[in-house]
Amino acid sequence: MENYERRLWRYVRAQWRPLAVALACSAGATLVTLYIGDMIKRTIDAMTDGDVHRLNMVCLTVVGVFAVKWFFSYGQVYYMSVSAQRMLASLRADIFAHLQRLPLSFFNKRRVGAVQSVIINDVPVLQSGVQLVRDSLDSPLRIIGGLGVVFFINWRLALLACLCLPMIAFVISRIGKQIRSITHLTQGSLANITAVVEEVLAGIRTIKSFAMEDREIERFAQHNRNVLETTLKGERRRARLRPTVEMIGAMGIAAVLWFGGQEVAARKMTTGQLFQFLFVLQMVAQAANGIGNIHVTRKQALSAAERIFREALDAPLERAHRGGLKVDDLQGRIEFQNVSFAYPDGSLALDDVSFVVEPGEIIGLVGRSGSGKSTLVDLLLGFYEPTAGRILIDGKDLKEIDIESLRSRAGVAPQHTVLFVASVADNIAYGKPGASREEIEAAARAAHAHEFIERLPDSYDSLLGDKGARLSGGENQRIAIARALLRDPKILILDEATSALDSVSERLIQQAILEGKGRRTTIVIAHRLSTVQSADRLLALDRGRLVETGAHADLLAKEGYYARLYRSSLVEQAI
């Protein structure tokens, strides 16, 4: 826990300039408040003595003192907010940047909503971390300064008032421990509810298709009740703290009033001094309550910090990013040497796969669902590392290659198309932000997307909704293919990227692929085997093993696995 706290304070310390101004203003406000106590004493003494002139002067001074306090209070609040917001912005930026560098396995093991919750729910809690700095200095300063004043006024009365402090410290410590554990549960519940919302909104079409709205409403309601219950449990603890501290303080004030009244009656102190004593003592009590809030807030902040560091910032980066070799002159030769890949549960996705792809070749990956086709491509792009064997790119071990350098020279049209909330042109140019409109249109034409784009209200400037909701599945895929082609990649990967296309569009896409033969290495994954018949070679995978390789006609003549797969696909198309 101390490690999380130390790391959190690094972010706080980075804002030392506005923090220093805020703390200076806070100290100034405290000194002015102590001086106000002296003004109260002078006012009451002037009233008691019937000195109207002195009373008028004191009242005018009070107005000036509060004007000074206004500037100190403004500076304290404003510069403290500046520190907090800058710290949160820096933390959010670090979390987001770190998430971009994490391997796919990290996201496969976590719900997207739970990851979002770290930024949405946990980071704002740490705003209180900056307030801790102020309270950690301001409250002790008020207590020390206030105690100094009350001991100066009447040390016997001050000792009586201090008897309550040990009881207050005990209450704060006990309730603070309970609040931290509850805060941890609350943040976890918020992560669950965020994950449910993200999941439901992403799958709203499926939910409506199966008429499961009521089930999802009840599922959300259950998570919502969990959040409510844990939150209220924490609020009960927090609500108990303040009145308990105030009750103990009231007992102390009652004792002070009784003993102080005796002192005034015995003329050992004036009425003005007693009121000054009570005013300053009230300030000390508020500061003591602030100490209690410091303890509670610290527990909340550390609980949030623990989730942030454990769930995001401490997650290990992709190992592939550690390679230093650049492949700016990529040729596109790919070699798998006895490559195997196993999932965490031990099941094999690829088993001892070996093959070579020469630069400029067009390769088709075929096989039933779950045979390892997409896994093979994920390994090639460095999303995962083989559990055995080696992958060579232009004769260099993939582990030694800067993975960003490799990916920047590759173009990928994935199985599940993702279009961003941006214009059609921006979506196509996502992998090449500086592309000209002519380049964008040329890529769209090659992907047979230009015609339907021109029919959109604003053509290439038309805004696409979340996941390209305004387009059909086939249109989405053609945008994704145009995006991949725009980069003029040396390695082009199409992962079931034509599954939603009609036969005419598919033939046009095949023609675009063939035009790249010799200039780029192309790997096409297809469930519909007509897509890959014109490939130079086919690699047939079955249960993670490479069982056949060769041209379409040659594999059909063998009457083996591929031939059975092909006949099965013909039956499916006929049905």
HELIX and SHEET records of a PDB file:
HELIX    1   1 GLU A    2  ARG A   13  1                                  12    
HELIX    2   2 TRP A   16  ASP A   49  1                                  34    
HELIX    3   3 VAL A   52  GLN A  100  1                                  49    
HELIX    4   4 LEU A  104  ASN A  108  1                                   5    
HELIX    5   5 VAL A  112  SER A  117  1                                   6    
HELIX    6   6 VAL A  118  ASP A  122  3                                   5    
HELIX    7   7 VAL A  123  VAL A  125  1                                   3    
HELIX    8   8 GLN A  127  ILE A  153  1                                  27    
HELIX    9   9 TRP A  155  CYS A  162  1                                   8    
HELIX   10  10 LEU A  165  ALA A  202  1                                  38    
HELIX   11  11 ILE A  204  SER A  209  1                                   6    
HELIX   12  12 GLU A  213  ALA A  265  1                                  53    
HELIX   13  13 THR A  271  ILE A  308  1                                  38    
HELIX   14  14 PHE A  309  LEU A  313  3                                   5    
HELIX   15  15 ARG A  319  ARG A  322  5                                   4    
HELIX   16  16 LYS A  373  LEU A  380  1                                   8    
HELIX   17  17 LEU A  398  GLU A  400  5                                   3    
HELIX   18  18 ILE A  403  SER A  408  1                                   6    
HELIX   19  19 VAL A  424  ILE A  428  1                                   5    
HELIX   20  20 ALA A  429  GLY A  431  5                                   3    
HELIX   21  21 ARG A  437  ALA A  446  1                                  10    
HELIX   22  22 HIS A  450  GLU A  454  1                                   5    
HELIX   23  23 SER A  459  ASP A  461  5                                   3    
HELIX   24  24 ASP A  466  GLY A  468  5                                   3    
HELIX   25  25 GLY A  473  LEU A  486  1                                  14    
HELIX   26  26 SER A  503  GLU A  515  1                                  13    
HELIX   27  27 LEU A  529  VAL A  532  5                                   4    
HELIX   28  28 HIS A  552  LYS A  558  1                                   7    
HELIX   29  29 TYR A  561  ALA A  574  1                                  14    
SHEET    1   A 4 LEU A 348  VAL A 357  0                                        
SHEET    2   A 4 ILE A 334  ALA A 342 -1                                        
SHEET    3   A 4 ALA A 388  ILE A 393 -1                                        
SHEET    4   A 4 LYS A 396  ASP A 397 -1                                        
SHEET    1   B 6 ALA A 410  ALA A 413  0                                        
SHEET    2   B 6 ILE A 491  ASP A 495  1                                        
SHEET    3   B 6 THR A 521  ILE A 525  1                                        
SHEET    4   B 6 ILE A 362  VAL A 366  1                                        
SHEET    5   B 6 ARG A 537  ASP A 542  1                                        
SHEET    6   B 6 ARG A 545  GLY A 550 -1                                        
END                                                                             
